[in-house]
Amino acid sequence: MKFKTRIFISIWLVGLILWPLAALADEGMWMPHQMKMLNLEQLGLKMNPEDLYRLDGTGLMSAVVNLGGGTGEFVSPEGLILTNHHVAFGAVQRAASKEHDYITDGFLARSPGEEILAQGYTADILLGYEEVTARILGKVKPKMTPGQKYEAIEEAINQIVAEVEKKAPDIRAAVVSMYSGNQYYLYRFKRIKDIRVVYVPPLDLGNFGGEVDNWIWPRHTCDFSFLRAYVSKDGVGTDYSPDNIPYQPKVFLKLSPAGVKEGDFTFVMGYPGRTYRNYTTVEIQSDLNSMVKRIEDFKDIIKFIEKASQGDKETEIRYAGMLKGLYNSLKNMEGKVEGMKKIDLITRKKEQENEFLAWINSSPESRKKYGQVLTQMTDFMKRYEGYAARNELLSSILSPYFGSTILSQAYTIYRAVNERQKPDKDREPAYQDRNFPYIKQRIQLAERGYVFETDRQFFKHQLKKMMNLPAEKIPAAFQALMAQGSEKAIEDYVDNLYNQTKLGSPEKRLELLQLKPAELLRTNDPFILLAAELEKELKVVREESKAWSQQRQDIKKTYEAGLLEMKGGKLAPDANSTIRFTYGQVEGYSPRDAVIYKPITTLKGVMEKETGIEPFFVPEKLKELYKQRDFGRFEDPQLKDVPACFLNTTNVTGGNSGSPTLNARGEQVGIIFDMTYESVIGDYYIIPEWQRSISVDIRYVLFVTEKFSGATNVMQELGF
């Protein structure tokens, strides 16, 4: 997603120019307590670094919230949250209908009473975090098997989480492993469950460029939305109620209409999902092989959904979120595969490991601790890949992306009903009482993300592909069917499932959730019976996978302990959806020979891309504003235009979407929404010359909010 650009005067100057700029190439996503290692004031920060994170919740980082797969930030004292259009897309899609197509037309509430519920959305506000490594690892005994060790760690985590969450009804806790189990941290959040949509621009602006421009620079997408957080009158995060009031955050971000210019120091705070930079070579090779295969799977599923949605607006709306996610993941994987091959990543990682081995062999102590770790990982991955290949289909068939939504719902019900017979502390975490409201919510919200008849045809499509697989890879529940070798048999089998099931009704699904296991089976619903058959095999695989997971973590724990020791502790842990900090400067880049990208795009570029058809359709009002040069206070004095998007050398990934990009004084100047195509490989390996994040310029956000949409109520709340 991002990278640094240099000014190329001549070939012999390249090295001299790149060297000082590379000093601002951040190759880590840093935890708050690690920021003191970064010498931020020397790099360009013009505020007290201690004001970024404070234990009392008044630091800037406390304005940044986790939206469950995306990031947002408070930008007003009345709980107004700024995030991406694509982060809020699920809420808009669930609220949309043929009569009210909020996806296409956008949405604006001109008063609080007009705001619509963002179904399924929560906002987690960081209250603080602390290390709990000793308490977690104190439960691990020397002679435990990998499976026993996994269970002991999970039990310790569950105990800590339960202790924290019983203190208040809206407290949410998470214990997270860093450096593959070398460290564990407890994070405490205030969870707000009543989130509402305030303003979403029309699709032609919020998703301008669509999949054509996705992950690509230059970019001109106005990817932003406003939400609002609500709490009870006594300040508790509760479910939606008309009596709830706007949440008043301890701190919110100030938006800067002054914007940015090339060379400016910037930083980003957010909740990045996953990175794999501390992977070994054999782990990366395994991921590369897997991505190559998944690319073809994703293309096939996209083709099916697009064909099924043609000419049917309701089906198109229902599957819009799924399709958007598939396209996004597909292009991301293609970029990673292309990047890995282009830079010969495997060779580069081997070179890194040779440096690691040289350090290991520099002393008897390090040889004793780390001498066998790379060999151990190589041996492990050979065994693990065989195990994973046998069970890949079994796990994926229960995902709505790869199987049937109805089957996925049936399995959720079957597992939940059976898990709820156990004491809460002995259940799988996903089925504990703390998560039961979210299980019910997912069952209800599933209705807005699929069409019953389309689901039927998709399940047939996926089962027919199973016919070409070797028998050992086919789940036991489908082996007799596949042995018939007949597409007609598959058609009849699936039709029987869908004709006989009652699970097409969300009310019925919620009703079944309250039954006892024996009562559930006596319903004889064919999807419930199929879920029960699949669970026989999945239960075994699930227990086996715990042992496999722990074995891998134990090896990685040793490996990363060695990396930490070699680097003197200055090593950022891989991203894992916890709050992180990354810094860099506004800078373009050169992706290939004779191509130099500037770091800032403008409204002029929007007009140049306009074709009159989606995804490059420009609304008439925006064209008129541009023609009249009605830019107001959002015109950049140097560019003589409204800035649209900009690049910086920060270090982000999926989950960072919606994160604030801030200037040296801690004022928000942009919203992260993407990486460049060349830098998606940064999830595995940073190439400083290419590493670039893409932000919507806050001036474009404000221009569209005020000039295009006339959302004066929002502008006034923002202080303009």
Secondary structure in CASP SS format (residue, H / E / C, confidence):
PFRMAT SS
TARGET T0000
AUTHOR 0000-0000-0000
METHOD secondary structure of the structure
MODEL  1
M C 1.00
K C 1.00
F C 1.00
K C 1.00
T C 1.00
R C 1.00
I C 1.00
F C 1.00
I C 1.00
S C 1.00
I H 1.00
W H 1.00
L H 1.00
V H 1.00
G H 1.00
L H 1.00
I H 1.00
L H 1.00
W H 1.00
P H 1.00
L H 1.00
A H 1.00
A C 1.00
L C 1.00
A C 1.00
D C 1.00
E C 1.00
G C 1.00
M C 1.00
W E 1.00
M C 1.00
P H 1.00
H H 1.00
Q H 1.00
M H 1.00
K H 1.00
M H 1.00
L H 1.00
N C 1.00
L H 1.00
E H 1.00
Q H 1.00
L H 1.00
G C 1.00
L C 1.00
K C 1.00
M C 1.00
N C 1.00
P H 1.00
E H 1.00
D H 1.00
L C 1.00
Y C 1.00
R C 1.00
L C 1.00
D C 1.00
G C 1.00
T C 1.00
G C 1.00
L H 1.00
M H 1.00
S H 1.00
A H 1.00
V E 1.00
V E 1.00
N E 1.00
L C 1.00
G C 1.00
G C 1.00
G C 1.00
T E 1.00
G E 1.00
E E 1.00
F E 1.00
V C 1.00
S C 1.00
P C 1.00
E C 1.00
G C 1.00
L E 1.00
I E 1.00
L E 1.00
T E 1.00
N C 1.00
H H 1.00
H H 1.00
V H 1.00
A H 1.00
F H 1.00
G H 1.00
A H 1.00
V H 1.00
Q H 1.00
R H 1.00
A H 1.00
A C 1.00
S C 1.00
K C 1.00
E C 1.00
H C 1.00
D C 1.00
Y H 1.00
I H 1.00
T H 1.00
D H 1.00
G C 1.00
F E 1.00
L E 1.00
A C 1.00
R C 1.00
S C 1.00
P H 1.00
G H 1.00
E H 1.00
E C 1.00
I E 1.00
L E 1.00
A C 1.00
Q C 1.00
G C 1.00
Y C 1.00
T C 1.00
A E 1.00
D E 1.00
I E 1.00
L E 1.00
L E 1.00
G E 1.00
Y E 1.00
E E 1.00
E E 1.00
V C 1.00
T H 1.00
A H 1.00
R H 1.00
I H 1.00
L H 1.00
G C 1.00
K C 1.00
V C 1.00
K C 1.00
P C 1.00
K C 1.00
M C 1.00
T C 1.00
P H 1.00
G H 1.00
Q H 1.00
K H 1.00
Y H 1.00
E H 1.00
A H 1.00
I H 1.00
E H 1.00
E H 1.00
A H 1.00
I H 1.00
N H 1.00
Q H 1.00
I H 1.00
V H 1.00
A H 1.00
E H 1.00
V H 1.00
E H 1.00
K C 1.00
K C 1.00
A C 1.00
P C 1.00
D C 1.00
I E 1.00
R E 1.00
A E 1.00
A E 1.00
V E 1.00
V E 1.00
S E 1.00
M E 1.00
Y H 1.00
S H 1.00
G H 1.00
N C 1.00
Q E 1.00
Y E 1.00
Y E 1.00
L E 1.00
Y E 1.00
R E 1.00
F E 1.00
K E 1.00
R E 1.00
I E 1.00
K C 1.00
D E 1.00
I E 1.00
R E 1.00
V E 1.00
V E 1.00
Y E 1.00
V E 1.00
P C 1.00
P C 1.00
L H 1.00
D H 1.00
L H 1.00
G H 1.00
N C 1.00
F C 1.00
G C 1.00
G H 1.00
E H 1.00
V H 1.00
D H 1.00
N C 1.00
W C 1.00
I C 1.00
W C 1.00
P C 1.00
R C 1.00
H C 1.00
T C 1.00
C C 1.00
D C 1.00
F C 1.00
S E 1.00
F E 1.00
L E 1.00
R E 1.00
A E 1.00
Y E 1.00
V E 1.00
S C 1.00
K C 1.00
D C 1.00
G C 1.00
V C 1.00
G C 1.00
T C 1.00
D C 1.00
Y C 1.00
S C 1.00
P C 1.00
D C 1.00
N C 1.00
I E 1.00
P E 1.00
Y C 1.00
Q C 1.00
P C 1.00
K C 1.00
V C 1.00
F C 1.00
L C 1.00
K C 1.00
L E 1.00
S C 1.00
P C 1.00
A C 1.00
G C 1.00
V C 1.00
K C 1.00
E C 1.00
G C 1.00
D C 1.00
F E 1.00
T E 1.00
F E 1.00
V E 1.00
M E 1.00
G E 1.00
Y C 1.00
P C 1.00
G C 1.00
R E 1.00
T C 1.00
Y C 1.00
R C 1.00
N C 1.00
Y C 1.00
T C 1.00
T H 1.00
V H 1.00
E H 1.00
I H 1.00
Q H 1.00
S H 1.00
D H 1.00
L H 1.00
N H 1.00
S H 1.00
M H 1.00
V H 1.00
K H 1.00
R H 1.00
I H 1.00
E H 1.00
D H 1.00
F H 1.00
K H 1.00
D H 1.00
I H 1.00
I H 1.00
K H 1.00
F H 1.00
I H 1.00
E H 1.00
K H 1.00
A H 1.00
S H 1.00
Q C 1.00
G C 1.00
D C 1.00
K H 1.00
E H 1.00
T H 1.00
E H 1.00
I H 1.00
R H 1.00
Y C 1.00
A H 1.00
G H 1.00
M H 1.00
L H 1.00
K H 1.00
G H 1.00
L H 1.00
Y H 1.00
N H 1.00
S H 1.00
L H 1.00
K H 1.00
N H 1.00
M H 1.00
E H 1.00
G H 1.00
K H 1.00
V H 1.00
E H 1.00
G H 1.00
M H 1.00
K H 1.00
K H 1.00
I C 1.00
D C 1.00
L H 1.00
I H 1.00
T H 1.00
R H 1.00
K H 1.00
K H 1.00
E H 1.00
Q H 1.00
E H 1.00
N H 1.00
E H 1.00
F H 1.00
L H 1.00
A H 1.00
W H 1.00
I H 1.00
N C 1.00
S C 1.00
S C 1.00
P H 1.00
E H 1.00
S H 1.00
R H 1.00
K H 1.00
K H 1.00
Y H 1.00
G C 1.00
Q C 1.00
V H 1.00
L H 1.00
T H 1.00
Q H 1.00
M H 1.00
T H 1.00
D H 1.00
F H 1.00
M H 1.00
K H 1.00
R H 1.00
Y H 1.00
E H 1.00
G H 1.00
Y H 1.00
A H 1.00
A H 1.00
R H 1.00
N H 1.00
E H 1.00
L H 1.00
L H 1.00
S H 1.00
S H 1.00
I C 1.00
L C 1.00
S C 1.00
P C 1.00
Y C 1.00
F C 1.00
G C 1.00
S C 1.00
T H 1.00
I H 1.00
L H 1.00
S H 1.00
Q H 1.00
A H 1.00
Y H 1.00
T H 1.00
I H 1.00
Y H 1.00
R H 1.00
A H 1.00
V H 1.00
N H 1.00
E H 1.00
R C 1.00
Q C 1.00
K C 1.00
P C 1.00
D H 1.00
K H 1.00
D H 1.00
R C 1.00
E C 1.00
P H 1.00
A H 1.00
Y H 1.00
Q C 1.00
D H 1.00
R H 1.00
N H 1.00
F H 1.00
P H 1.00
Y H 1.00
I H 1.00
K H 1.00
Q H 1.00
R H 1.00
I H 1.00
Q H 1.00
L H 1.00
A H 1.00
E H 1.00
R H 1.00
G C 1.00
Y C 1.00
V C 1.00
F H 1.00
E H 1.00
T H 1.00
D H 1.00
R H 1.00
Q H 1.00
F H 1.00
F H 1.00
K H 1.00
H H 1.00
Q H 1.00
L H 1.00
K H 1.00
K H 1.00
M H 1.00
M C 1.00
N C 1.00
L C 1.00
P C 1.00
A H 1.00
E H 1.00
K H 1.00
I C 1.00
P C 1.00
A H 1.00
A H 1.00
F H 1.00
Q H 1.00
A H 1.00
L H 1.00
M H 1.00
A H 1.00
Q C 1.00
G C 1.00
S C 1.00
E H 1.00
K H 1.00
A H 1.00
I H 1.00
E H 1.00
D H 1.00
Y H 1.00
V H 1.00
D H 1.00
N H 1.00
L H 1.00
Y H 1.00
N H 1.00
Q H 1.00
T C 1.00
K C 1.00
L C 1.00
G C 1.00
S C 1.00
P H 1.00
E H 1.00
K H 1.00
R H 1.00
L H 1.00
E H 1.00
L H 1.00
L C 1.00
Q C 1.00
L C 1.00
K C 1.00
P H 1.00
A H 1.00
E H 1.00
L H 1.00
L H 1.00
R H 1.00
T C 1.00
N C 1.00
D C 1.00
P H 1.00
F H 1.00
I H 1.00
L H 1.00
L H 1.00
A H 1.00
A H 1.00
E H 1.00
L H 1.00
E H 1.00
K H 1.00
E H 1.00
L H 1.00
K H 1.00
V H 1.00
V H 1.00
R H 1.00
E H 1.00
E H 1.00
S H 1.00
K H 1.00
A H 1.00
W H 1.00
S H 1.00
Q H 1.00
Q H 1.00
R H 1.00
Q H 1.00
D H 1.00
I H 1.00
K H 1.00
K H 1.00
T H 1.00
Y H 1.00
E H 1.00
A H 1.00
G H 1.00
L H 1.00
L H 1.00
E H 1.00
M H 1.00
K C 1.00
G C 1.00
G C 1.00
K C 1.00
L C 1.00
A C 1.00
P C 1.00
D C 1.00
A C 1.00
N E 1.00
S C 1.00
T C 1.00
I C 1.00
R E 1.00
F E 1.00
T E 1.00
Y E 1.00
G E 1.00
Q E 1.00
V E 1.00
E C 1.00
G C 1.00
Y E 1.00
S E 1.00
P E 1.00
R E 1.00
D C 1.00
A C 1.00
V E 1.00
I E 1.00
Y E 1.00
K C 1.00
P C 1.00
I E 1.00
T E 1.00
T E 1.00
L H 1.00
K H 1.00
G H 1.00
V H 1.00
M H 1.00
E H 1.00
K H 1.00
E C 1.00
T C 1.00
G C 1.00
I C 1.00
E C 1.00
P C 1.00
F C 1.00
F C 1.00
V C 1.00
P C 1.00
E H 1.00
K H 1.00
L H 1.00
K H 1.00
E H 1.00
L H 1.00
Y H 1.00
K H 1.00
Q C 1.00
R C 1.00
D C 1.00
F C 1.00
G H 1.00
R H 1.00
F H 1.00
E C 1.00
D E 1.00
P C 1.00
Q C 1.00
L C 1.00
K C 1.00
D E 1.00
V C 1.00
P E 1.00
A E 1.00
C E 1.00
F E 1.00
L E 1.00
N E 1.00
T C 1.00
T C 1.00
N C 1.00
V C 1.00
T C 1.00
G C 1.00
G C 1.00
N C 1.00
S C 1.00
G C 1.00
S C 1.00
P E 1.00
T E 1.00
L E 1.00
N E 1.00
A C 1.00
R C 1.00
G C 1.00
E C 1.00
Q E 1.00
V E 1.00
G E 1.00
I E 1.00
I E 1.00
F E 1.00
D E 1.00
M E 1.00
T C 1.00
Y H 1.00
E H 1.00
S H 1.00
V H 1.00
I H 1.00
G H 1.00
D H 1.00
Y C 1.00
Y C 1.00
I C 1.00
I C 1.00
P C 1.00
E C 1.00
W C 1.00
Q C 1.00
R C 1.00
S E 1.00
I E 1.00
S E 1.00
V E 1.00
D E 1.00
I H 1.00
R H 1.00
Y H 1.00
V H 1.00
L H 1.00
F H 1.00
V H 1.00
T H 1.00
E H 1.00
K H 1.00
F H 1.00
S C 1.00
G C 1.00
A C 1.00
T H 1.00
N H 1.00
V H 1.00
M H 1.00
Q H 1.00
E H 1.00
L C 1.00
G C 1.00
F C 1.00
END
